[in-house]
């Protein structure tokens, strides 16, 4: 289907699921701005991602997907149809978003040709699953429909108040020459969350090699893990203050490095430009790891059950407990080397 770019004035990006997934979808923004310079770009997402999207200058409006009430779906379909979008990119492509796309009235409807959803689209991304990194998959869809994608920047919205919040905290708690390593124990599934004792062991091991300080970040549901790491590393660490997701992003941006599970904060870190080392067990670093050449990941490749994708681990998280701390330290050193960072060596 030929795309008449000059007739595209309103675009909707559909991306549901976790914050990290939504952050990865922002890789298309610069490419769409270039292809359709006069078009407004809106989003349809879920509520947790709203704060990060609404502060991105290139995002005009954010619609919230609510899976509540008998008429919620009908009302959302009507709302999207009334917007009269010219182009919809359904990067989620599940049965509900496919239906929303189909009934939108948009001339151009792009999505993935998964079974039972092809009817909704007239432009298709690749059918293969598990072949591309989750960020790259968005670009593959653009390429497949003839929109050449050369930009690979991820976005996350931070405003002046968020930056000020982080700057005030850092000025009160760190010296200007401190090498601050962010630690994020967050994880969307329990099986993705490396045990806090392992994070603490890594921090203590790194402290015998480098003069570093640790900022332990946390969000809803992470406070106990964060406090445990802090209590085991308190001579060299600080517990981050309670913060919004944007304030956390601003704190991460002030760190020299972030060490994290496969999680929303990990992807936020790559978006704000902080060199990131992710620790993986049940998920694939090739598909869900930190996106970009400046980052690194670590996992216990030789474990038979690695990358199991199970929400609950039946083997007591051997992928984390058997992971040698030295292996994490080695990847940390590779990370700082490739980013020309130089913490003071003891």
Buried (B, 14 or more C-beta within 10 A) or exposed (E): EEBEEEEBEBBBBBBBBBBBBBBBBBBBBBBBBEBBEEBBBBBBBBEBBBBBBBBBEEBBBBBEBEEEEEEEBEEBBEEBBEBEBBBBBBBBBBEBBBBBBBBBBBBBBBBBBBEEBBEBBBBBBBEEEEEBBBBBBBBBBBBBBEBEBEBBEBBBBBEEEBBEBBEEBBEEBBEEEBBBBBBBBBBBBEBBBBBBBBBBBBBBBBBEEBEBBBBBBBBEEBEEBBBBBBEBBEEBBBBBBEBBBBBBBBBBBBBBBBBBBBBBBBBBBBBBEBBBBBBBBBBBBBBBBBBBEBBBBBBBEEBEBBBBEEEEBEBEBBBBBEBEBEBBBEBBBEBBEEBEEEBEEE
